Amino acid sequence: MRSSLPKLAFFFCPTFIFGDAKRKVGTRTGDVTKRNESQLAVFLCIISKQSPMKYRKFGNNEQLSAIGLGCMSMSHAYGTPNDEESIATLNLALDLGINFWDTADVYGSGKNEELISKVLVPNRSKVFIATKFGFTANADNTGMTFNGSPAYMRKAIENSLKRLKIDTIDLYYAHRIDPNVPVEEMVGAMAELVKEGKVRYIGLSEASVTSIRKAHTVHPISAVQSEYSLLTRDVEKDVLPVCKELGITFVPFSPLARGLMTNTLNLATLPDTDFRKKLPRYQQAHQENNQQLASAFAQLAIAWVLAQGDNIIPIPGTKKRKNLADNAGSIDVQLQPRHLQEIEELLAKYPNVGDRYDEASRKMVDKSNA
Ligand SMILES: NC(=O)c1ccc[n+]([C@@H]2O[C@H](COP(=O)([O-])OP(=O)(O)OC[C@H]3O[C@@H](n4cnc5c(N)ncnc54)[C@H](OP(=O)(O)O)[C@@H]3O)[C@@H](O)[C@H]2O)c1
């Protein structure tokens, strides 16, 4: 994947976007002329992380960091867990003002919530914590089952509260829409949790506009979380406009296309257990195409998502301090209309991106629009 400089890298050339910043770097380093343009761009990423975090409005006047922290990979799906580094990453998130943390009960079958609680509990007032219910890993390790029934949800929330060691979850999502449970019934049960003070806000994940609209008539939906990145744009058709119309914050998951958009992902070295091994997009057939689109700099991919609307708060995932600091810097990357236009042209030139999900994962996505 790293044999040549990807086309999107050029959007980060200092003369392209960072004309003024280039001069600033020059005065700080003195040896700036020895670097080639892409190295310079990396350096710019490093200095931009020092800016204070920016915040976006959520729900009832909450201020959430414009970039959240996806905690899944600390315990689940990608690579090998490293709890010590993950704890350090969570502490760095506090230092950087990243106050919107995302987990789910299924990540590491509860281990992710337990891990987060170690930093969350002593810093409870500084963190807006989101978790999700509904998935359980099958006992024989063959995949996942989803259950969105009120009875299951009741048990799931008690377990999440116990693992997180808190009394109230700030944002509680249904991880998927259960085709066997009317969405109004599920959200009605979630609304009971709000009344009881166990949950402050309600969210849906990978929901269709039909489900979002139905749910919103039962109780305000404050967040919709779905995959959204330079490579996954399905939500632009109807979900993003509906979120805007109803005053819902849209939370893009996998804004880096599960690492693909960073141009650091080496598919050949992923362990067999890595979730991405099963997904079409990460296979050989799409490698050449996607190599041209990998942005080389995570900041560009995140900045692009941020530029799509001020009701959007992406949650790039990482278990490493270095990557977290890098991602935090994307709030300073201002993409002008002409850059967005050129990105569109580049995406149109390389359409062989590949499906984001395999058959098993696709089955779990809400199809109630159909
Ligand atoms: N609702 C849902 O169904 C759903 C599904 C998937 C994810 N999510 C949530 O969304 C969050 C983010 O999505 P994601 O983790 O799937 O994908 P992502 O944010 O698109 O990418 C994460 C991957 O990129 C790497 N990475 C992050 N920052 C980097 C940087 N600056 N440079 C190089 N590599 C970098 C991470 O590696 P390291 O970990 O080694 O840093 C990890 O492998 C998750 O953590 C989870 O909370 C929700």
The ligand as a Tripos MOL2 file, in Angstrom:
@<TRIPOS>MOLECULE
LIG
   48    52     1     0     0
SMALL
NO_CHARGES

@<TRIPOS>ATOM
      1 N1        -21.4860    2.2490   15.3270 N.am      1 LIG1
      2 C1        -20.7630    1.3340   14.7450 C.2       1 LIG1
      3 O1        -21.2780    0.3390   14.2300 O.2       1 LIG1
      4 C2        -19.2710    1.4990   14.6900 C.ar      1 LIG1
      5 C3        -18.4910    0.7280   13.8120 C.ar      1 LIG1
      6 C4        -17.1110    0.9390   13.7870 C.ar      1 LIG1
      7 C5        -16.5440    1.8800   14.6220 C.ar      1 LIG1
      8 N2        -17.3270    2.5980   15.4880 N.ar      1 LIG1
      9 C6        -16.7480    3.6300   16.3820 C.3       1 LIG1
     10 O2        -16.0410    4.5690   15.5820 O.3       1 LIG1
     11 C7        -14.7030    4.6870   16.0390 C.3       1 LIG1
     12 C8        -13.7720    5.0070   14.8820 C.3       1 LIG1
     13 O3        -13.8710    4.0730   13.8380 O.3       1 LIG1
     14 P1        -12.7500    2.9950   13.5020 P.3       1 LIG1
     15 O4        -11.8430    2.8290   14.6770 O.co2     1 LIG1
     16 O5        -13.4790    1.8280   12.9650 O.co2     1 LIG1
     17 O6        -11.9810    3.5740   12.2430 O.3       1 LIG1
     18 P2        -11.1280    4.8780   11.9060 P.3       1 LIG1
     19 O7        -11.2740    5.8800   12.9450 O.co2     1 LIG1
     20 O8        -11.5110    5.2010   10.5230 O.co2     1 LIG1
     21 O9         -9.6440    4.2850   11.8560 O.3       1 LIG1
     22 C9         -9.0330    3.6800   12.9620 C.3       1 LIG1
     23 C10        -7.7400    3.0680   12.4770 C.3       1 LIG1
     24 O10        -6.8730    4.0950   12.0070 O.3       1 LIG1
     25 C11        -5.6500    4.1030   12.7430 C.3       1 LIG1
     26 N3         -5.3060    5.5120   12.9780 N.ar      1 LIG1
     27 C12        -6.0030    6.4180   13.7140 C.ar      1 LIG1
     28 N4         -5.4130    7.6330   13.6650 N.ar      1 LIG1
     29 C13        -4.3190    7.4950   12.8860 C.ar      1 LIG1
     30 C14        -3.3100    8.3830   12.4630 C.ar      1 LIG1
     31 N5         -3.3110    9.6570   12.8160 N.pl3     1 LIG1
     32 N6         -2.3130    7.8980   11.6560 N.ar      1 LIG1
     33 C15        -2.3080    6.6100   11.2780 C.ar      1 LIG1
     34 N7         -3.2500    5.7060   11.6490 N.ar      1 LIG1
     35 C16        -4.2510    6.1420   12.4450 C.ar      1 LIG1
     36 C17        -5.9410    3.3430   14.0170 C.3       1 LIG1
     37 O11        -4.7760    2.6820   14.4400 O.3       1 LIG1
     38 P3         -4.3120    2.7240   15.9960 P.3       1 LIG1
     39 O12        -5.4650    2.2030   16.8100 O.co2     1 LIG1
     40 O13        -3.1350    1.8300   15.9720 O.co2     1 LIG1
     41 O14        -3.9900    4.1340   16.2740 O.co2     1 LIG1
     42 C18        -7.0060    2.3280   13.5670 C.3       1 LIG1
     43 O15        -6.3960    1.2050   12.9800 O.3       1 LIG1
     44 C19       -14.4270    3.3470   16.7260 C.3       1 LIG1
     45 O16       -13.3580    3.4260   17.6300 O.3       1 LIG1
     46 C20       -15.7530    3.0630   17.3840 C.3       1 LIG1
     47 O17       -15.8400    3.7520   18.6210 O.3       1 LIG1
     48 C21       -18.6800    2.4250   15.5170 C.ar      1 LIG1
@<TRIPOS>BOND
     1     1     2 1
     2     2     3 2
     3     2     4 1
     4     4     5 ar
     5     4    48 ar
     6     5     6 ar
     7     6     7 ar
     8     7     8 ar
     9     8     9 1
    10     8    48 ar
    11     9    10 1
    12     9    46 1
    13    10    11 1
    14    11    12 1
    15    11    44 1
    16    12    13 1
    17    13    14 1
    18    14    15 2
    19    14    16 1
    20    14    17 1
    21    17    18 1
    22    18    19 2
    23    18    20 1
    24    18    21 1
    25    21    22 1
    26    22    23 1
    27    23    24 1
    28    23    42 1
    29    24    25 1
    30    25    26 1
    31    25    36 1
    32    26    27 ar
    33    26    35 ar
    34    27    28 ar
    35    28    29 ar
    36    29    30 ar
    37    29    35 ar
    38    30    31 1
    39    30    32 ar
    40    32    33 ar
    41    33    34 ar
    42    34    35 ar
    43    36    37 1
    44    36    42 1
    45    37    38 1
    46    38    39 2
    47    38    40 1
    48    38    41 1
    49    42    43 1
    50    44    45 1
    51    44    46 1
    52    46    47 1
@<TRIPOS>SUBSTRUCTURE
     1 LIG1         1 GROUP 0 **** ****
